[in-house]
Amino acid sequence: MPDPMGDFSYAWPFYAAAVLGYLLGSIPFGLVLTRIAGHGDIRQIGSGNIGATNVLRTGNKTLAAFTVLLDGGKGAVAFLIAGLFGPDMAVLAGGGAFLGHLFPVWLKFKGGKGVATASGILIAASWPAGLLAFLTWLAMAGLFRYSSLAALVASAIAPAYVWYFADLQRTEMAVFLAVLVFIRHHANIRRLLKGEESRIQLKGRNAGEDA
């Protein structure tokens, strides 16, 4: 990883990787898809979040599934394309894509909570670790019916999976992702501690907050 205060003629490709990753990650697929489908502005529905959980509140499961795939895909694509130029580039582009999803410039830096995008980045960085993190989410969601709790547990344990299957650099990236996921879920954490968090509804719409 280059010194950010070092020679710009050497460091600029790394800055470019982070910026391009950010721009890709900042594409608000949930907002775009719901508008195309005629549901209006997803930010005016439910929790106001642009992620798949809130898209599901439109009643369109297909739209929510595409949102998950595209939000995860943009993180994976950023990591994989930048990875063609080296592991440092990959980590910077992946981190940039994640920041772009959380704080998109087009939406006044008010984005999603990053669970799908982080999953895509983890799968691209180390597919066994990403798969285990996803299975952890499924297990926690199935046991406790809290989407937010499942996301928090999966994010917390993901760095251990990455450390086992990959290397220190990608593990540090996984820690970075986990910390931001926890920060973005601060309201959910408060509700979980108070016993006020909404559970996953197996039928119908879930009126609670996003994961």
C-alpha positions, -999 to +999 in steps of 0.1 A: +000+000+000+015+034-010+021+062+014-009+086+010+015+115+015+041+101-009+049+109-045+016+116-063+030+104-096+032+069-080+002+071-057-024+085-081-035+050-095-044+040-060-064+071-054-081+065-087-091+029-077-107+042-045-125+070-063-138+048-091-148+022-066-167+049-047-185+061-078-196+025-086-207+018-051-227+050-049-251+039-077-284+036-057-299+005-073-328+003-049-339+038-057-333+033-095-352+000-097-382+012-077-386+043-098-384+022-130-410-002-116-433+027-109-431+026-071-418+062-068-391+073-044-381+044-021-369+070+004-406+079+010-415+043+019-410+024+052-377+033+068-366+055+039-336+033+033-324+025-002-316-011+005-333-044-004-352-047+029-370-014+023-375-023-014-393-054-002-419-031+015-431-023-020-445-058-021-423-067-050-400-096-040-383-098-075-374-061-072-359-067-037-339-097-050-325-077-079-315-049-054-296-075-033-278-088-064-269-054-078-258-039-045-237-070-038-225-071-074-212-036-075-190-043-045-177-075-060-171-059-094-152-031-079-129-055-060-124-079-089-117-054-116-093-034-094-077-068-084-065-072-119-040-044-110-029-059-077-042-066-042-037-031-029-059-018-057-086-044-050-088-035-013-090+003-020-116-002-047-137-025-025-135-001+005-144+028-018-174+009-032-186+003+003-182+039+013-201+049-019-230+027-010-232+041+026-226+077+016-235+083-020-228+118-033-259+117-055-282+113-024-265+139-002-244+111+014-275+093+028-272+058+016-279+022+027-266+001+056-242-018+034-250-055+042-255-066+006-225-046-007-202-059+021-213-094+013-204-089-024-170-076-015-163-104+009-173-131-016-150-114-042-122-112-017-125-148-004-156-167-015-153-194+013-153-166+039-181-147+021-202-179+019-196-186+056-206-151+065-238-155+045-246-188+062-240-172+095-266-145+086-291-172+076-286-191+108-290-161+130-320-148+111-336-182+113-329-186+150-338-152+163-358-136+134-339-103+137-324-092+104-303-066+120-289-089+146-280-114+119-262-087+099-243-076+130-232-111+140-222-121+105-202-088+101-185-093+134-174-129+126-165-123+090-130-110+097-122-143+114-134-162+083-113-140+060-082-143+082-085-181+081-090-183+043-072-153+030-045-129+043-040-100+067-047-073+042-081-087+033-088-093+069-081-057+077-106-047+050-132-071+065-127-053+099-132-020+082-164-032+067-176-046+100-169-014+119-189+006+094-218-019+094-220-015+132-219+023+129-247+023+104-268+000+126-265+021+157-303+027+158-310-010+154-285-018+182-304+005+205-337-011+197-323-046+201-310-037+236-345-022+245-363-052+230-380-029+205-365-042+172-390-056+147-386-093+138-385-108+103-420-115+091-424-147+072-456-135+056-466-101+045-446-069+048-422-061+076-429-026+090-397-026+110-364-010+103-338-023+078-309-046+085 
